[in-house]
Amino acid sequence: MQLRHIANRAQETPVASGHSSPLPLTSLSSLPAAPPPAPAPIPPLSGPDPRLILPSIGEVVYEWDIGTDRLTWGPNLFETFGEVAQGEFGMGYAYGERVSRESVATRYGAVMQSAETDAGQGVPFQVVYGLTRPRELGPGPVVWVEDTGRWFAGDDGRPAHAHGVVRIVTERHEAERKLALGAQIDPLTGVLNRAQLAEQLARFLAASERSRKPFAALLVAVENLFALNRTYGYDAGDDVIAGLARRLRENIRACDAIGRYAGNKFAILLENCGTEEMQAASQRLIDTVGLTAFETSAGPIPAMIRVGGVIGPREGRDPQVLFQHAEEALDVARQGAGKRFVAYTASLAREDARLRALQVADSIVSALTERRVELAFQPIVHARSGAIAFHEALLRVRLPDGTAASPGALLPVAEKAGLVCLLDQRVMELALERLVAEPELRVSVNCALHTVLDPEWPDRLAAAVAANPGVADRLIVEITETAMIEDFDTTRALIAACKRLGVKVAMDDFGAGHTSFRNLRDLAFDIVKIDGAFIRNIATSEDDRFFVRTLIDLASHLSLKVVAEWVEDEATARILREWGVEYLQGAHFGSAAARPAGAALR
């Protein structure tokens, strides 16, 4: 078979200058002589002898005649590869049999399965794979090599010849493997990290779909880790977590998977596992963990675990859904002195909602006790001038980690738990403090239904106003329309009490209820705030425009000032100005902030 000119030059000419003799090749089996090259031979170059350099850096050159499958190696083959090069090494098929199963690529694949086309200069390739020694020598370490070369096509366009250099990269490969492994493994525990855990769960789901066999996903949590850390120190707590990972890993099957889910939580995936098997496996893990204390830097520490489990894909065909359900089961298992293992069921979600409500209630109490209830102020502007008229004081609850909790998630729970009155009281205290500190400020404060219906609230408001002289005429109390409908007489008494104190009163969410004209007239509000749900679409909805215009006309007839909420663009603001609305509130004029924007005007 005819060889390319480049290949012939490689045999005739030294790689570098210094010695005029060419580099001989050692053939382990006869190779037919190649035809002489067409171009004139290139004069030898002077320079270092590659026969001395290549062995020192662990590199060997080779040629591969693909037609005959013959491999011809440089003279330093055995010196470089040692016992790996023993046995048959001169045929491509024999060489391929020595490639380790750990390899993800081979020279044969890089050349014979290449999608590239040789345009006359050859096609470069580079692959990394492992080589093993002959089977008769028994198992031994894998030698990892980097194979860099170029293949050349024959007349049919398919690879006909290749040459290159193979160099040992075992140390580099091991370092890269450890680095890649580090990206998959949790450094403290040596088990999979959360990202790899999610990938494993996706594989379990795919395999289960094919086999029609269920699997289990468990979430395991160390009980009272906070107390352990506080009593023994965080280093000892880490020792417990690492010890738990080892103990769990030792007590699951090779086909199962374990990873660190978060903090003191581990996830375990059990292959081919139904409900009964999941319960038995979980109880075994609970018993095993509790049997022996963990050795730590602070001495032996006993620890227990709680487990929540879910069966896939029956209870979810998405990794996120399955983990969420496992968390719900674990949350139930961690409550009080109940069962240490809980399996997820559809009815458990209702129980979990109840438990989460209890947790929210606890966080509200903690926020009140630790003075993490704060205010944010949203400006309400004069529609004509755009100047700030007053601010609405909005509740904000700061969590222990510094983030803010959503009022939408807190207030419904606070109302059901009977805590909303305490929140309203704290908001009023903070608002009055700010009014005292900033004499030009005007503020409106929301009062929930339970607060309005509390018969003692007017007396508390009177005492607070008396303790802060000069604030009453700059304070506005907002009462929802639904509160008025709930108990008309109590609401009327509250409004009258505010009037006696010099405090103005606004009806919030005007239009959301069913207030009659007579009731609206008899209650003597100072301001009505039109529900933003009707405001935000008036530029595009004819029905909303008609309804809002009717509300404005009604308020105007009763000499009530109107605030339009949720004004988010200038087109909406322009319509409201034309209709005679006095005040505008919404993102278009400013979001809620910890400090009031600008100076409030009367």
Rosetta blueprint (number, residue, H / E / L):
1 M L
2 Q L
3 L L
4 R L
5 H H
6 I H
7 A H
8 N H
9 R H
10 A H
11 Q H
12 E H
13 T L
14 P L
15 V L
16 A L
17 S E
18 G L
19 H L
20 S L
21 S L
22 P L
23 L L
24 P L
25 L L
26 T E
27 S E
28 L L
29 S L
30 S L
31 L L
32 P L
33 A L
34 A L
35 P L
36 P L
37 P L
38 A L
39 P L
40 A L
41 P L
42 I L
43 P L
44 P L
45 L L
46 S E
47 G L
48 P L
49 D L
50 P H
51 R H
52 L H
53 I H
54 L H
55 P H
56 S H
57 I L
58 G L
59 E E
60 V E
61 V E
62 Y E
63 E E
64 W E
65 D E
66 I L
67 G L
68 T L
69 D L
70 R E
71 L E
72 T E
73 W E
74 G L
75 P L
76 N L
77 L H
78 F H
79 E H
80 T H
81 F H
82 G H
83 E H
84 V H
85 A H
86 Q L
87 G L
88 E L
89 F L
90 G L
91 M E
92 G H
93 Y H
94 A H
95 Y H
96 G H
97 E H
98 R L
99 V E
100 S L
101 R L
102 E L
103 S L
104 V L
105 A L
106 T L
107 R H
108 Y H
109 G H
110 A H
111 V H
112 M H
113 Q L
114 S L
115 A L
116 E L
117 T L
118 D L
119 A L
120 G L
121 Q L
122 G L
123 V E
124 P E
125 F E
126 Q E
127 V E
128 V E
129 Y E
130 G E
131 L E
132 T L
133 R L
134 P L
135 R H
136 E H
137 L H
138 G L
139 P L
140 G L
141 P L
142 V L
143 V E
144 W E
145 V E
146 E E
147 D E
148 T E
149 G E
150 R E
151 W E
152 F E
153 A E
154 G L
155 D L
156 D L
157 G L
158 R L
159 P E
160 A E
161 H E
162 A E
163 H E
164 G E
165 V E
166 V E
167 R E
168 I E
169 V L
170 T H
171 E H
172 R H
173 H H
174 E H
175 A H
176 E H
177 R H
178 K H
179 L H
180 A H
181 L H
182 G H
183 A L
184 Q L
185 I E
186 D L
187 P L
188 L L
189 T L
190 G L
191 V L
192 L E
193 N L
194 R H
195 A H
196 Q H
197 L H
198 A H
199 E H
200 Q H
201 L H
202 A H
203 R H
204 F H
205 L H
206 A H
207 A H
208 S H
209 E H
210 R H
211 S H
212 R L
213 K L
214 P L
215 F E
216 A E
217 A E
218 L E
219 L E
220 V E
221 A E
222 V E
223 E L
224 N L
225 L H
226 F H
227 A H
228 L H
229 N H
230 R H
231 T H
232 Y H
233 G L
234 Y H
235 D H
236 A H
237 G H
238 D H
239 D H
240 V H
241 I H
242 A H
243 G H
244 L H
245 A H
246 R H
247 R H
248 L H
249 R H
250 E H
251 N L
252 I L
253 R L
254 A L
255 C L
256 D L
257 A E
258 I E
259 G E
260 R E
261 Y E
262 A E
263 G L
264 N L
265 K E
266 F E
267 A E
268 I E
269 L E
270 L E
271 E L
272 N L
273 C L
274 G L
275 T H
276 E H
277 E H
278 M H
279 Q H
280 A H
281 A H
282 S H
283 Q H
284 R H
285 L H
286 I H
287 D H
288 T H
289 V H
290 G H
291 L H
292 T L
293 A L
294 F E
295 E L
296 T L
297 S L
298 A L
299 G L
300 P L
301 I E
302 P L
303 A L
304 M L
305 I E
306 R E
307 V E
308 G E
309 G E
310 V E
311 I E
312 G E
313 P L
314 R L
315 E L
316 G L
317 R L
318 D L
319 P H
320 Q H
321 V H
322 L H
323 F H
324 Q H
325 H H
326 A H
327 E H
328 E H
329 A H
330 L H
331 D H
332 V H
333 A H
334 R L
335 Q L
336 G L
337 A L
338 G L
339 K L
340 R L
341 F E
342 V E
343 A E
344 Y L
345 T L
346 A L
347 S L
348 L H
349 A H
350 R H
351 E H
352 D H
353 A H
354 R H
355 L H
356 R H
357 A H
358 L H
359 Q H
360 V H
361 A H
362 D H
363 S H
364 I H
365 V H
366 S H
367 A H
368 L H
369 T H
370 E L
371 R L
372 R L
373 V E
374 E E
375 L E
376 A E
377 F E
378 Q E
379 P E
380 I E
381 V E
382 H E
383 A L
384 R L
385 S L
386 G L
387 A L
388 I E
389 A E
390 F E
391 H E
392 E E
393 A E
394 L E
395 L E
396 R E
397 V E
398 R E
399 L L
400 P L
401 D L
402 G L
403 T L
404 A E
405 A E
406 S L
407 P H
408 G H
409 A H
410 L H
411 L H
412 P H
413 V H
414 A H
415 E H
416 K H
417 A L
418 G L
419 L L
420 V H
421 C H
422 L H
423 L H
424 D H
425 Q H
426 R H
427 V H
428 M H
429 E H
430 L H
431 A H
432 L H
433 E H
434 R H
435 L H
436 V H
437 A H
438 E L
439 P L
440 E L
441 L L
442 R L
443 V E
444 S E
445 V E
446 N E
447 C E
448 A L
449 L H
450 H H
451 T H
452 V H
453 L L
454 D L
455 P L
456 E L
457 W H
458 P H
459 D H
460 R H
461 L H
462 A H
463 A H
464 A H
465 V H
466 A H
467 A H
468 N L
469 P L
470 G L
471 V L
472 A H
473 D H
474 R H
475 L E
476 I E
477 V E
478 E E
479 I E
480 T E
481 E H
482 T H
483 A H
484 M H
485 I H
486 E H
487 D L
488 F H
489 D H
490 T H
491 T H
492 R H
493 A H
494 L H
495 I H
496 A H
497 A H
498 C H
499 K H
500 R H
501 L H
502 G L
503 V L
504 K E
505 V E
506 A E
507 M E
508 D E
509 D E
510 F E
511 G L
512 A L
513 G L
514 H L
515 T L
516 S L
517 F H
518 R H
519 N H
520 L H
521 R H
522 D H
523 L H
524 A L
525 F L
526 D L
527 I E
528 V E
529 K E
530 I E
531 D L
532 G H
533 A H
534 F H
535 I H
536 R L
537 N L
538 I L
539 A L
540 T L
541 S L
542 E H
543 D H
544 D H
545 R H
546 F H
547 F H
548 V H
549 R H
550 T H
551 L H
552 I H
553 D H
554 L H
555 A H
556 S H
557 H H
558 L L
559 S L
560 L L
561 K E
562 V E
563 V E
564 A E
565 E L
566 W L
567 V L
568 E L
569 D L
570 E H
571 A H
572 T H
573 A H
574 R H
575 I H
576 L H
577 R H
578 E H
579 W L
580 G L
581 V L
582 E L
583 Y E
584 L E
585 Q E
586 G L
587 A H
588 H H
589 F H
590 G L
591 S L
592 A L
593 A E
594 A L
595 R L
596 P L
597 A L
598 G L
599 A L
600 A L
601 L L
602 R L
